[in-house]
Amino acid sequence: MLAMARGWESKSVEAQIEEAAAERRAGERPPLDSRQAARLRLQQGLELSRRRVLQQLESSRHPRHRRLLEEALADLEAQLARLD
């Protein structure tokens, strides 16, 4: 049991090291101006909402609710397309 715990611990440490390295690489990018940052936040928010609607759509069985979710998904995708 102890060996398994150490195995999991080392994987966790390895993941933390990789995450820290990725953050450092991300920090090497030139800083965004306020407009670019606002656009990026908007895009990330829309993408997050799109994923949430897709998850809800997968589990929804009621036709009216599905239609509402499909309309919301179409709207989110249109907003994302306008950002590109």
C-alpha positions, 0 to 999 in steps of 0.5 A: 500500500505504501508503494502505491501511495508513493507512486501516486505522490510522485505522479502528483509532483511530476504534474505540478512540475509540468504545470509550473513549467507551462505557466513559465512558458505562458509568462514568456508571451508578450503582455496583452493590452486591455482590449486584447485581454477583454476579448480573450476573457470574453472568448474564454467565457463563451467557450466555457458556456458552450461546453456547459450547454453541450453537457446539458444537451447530452443529458436533457431528454425533454424536447422543449428544454433540448430546443432551448439548449440548441438555440443557446448553443447556436447563439454562443457559436454565432458569438464565437464566430464573430470574434474570429 
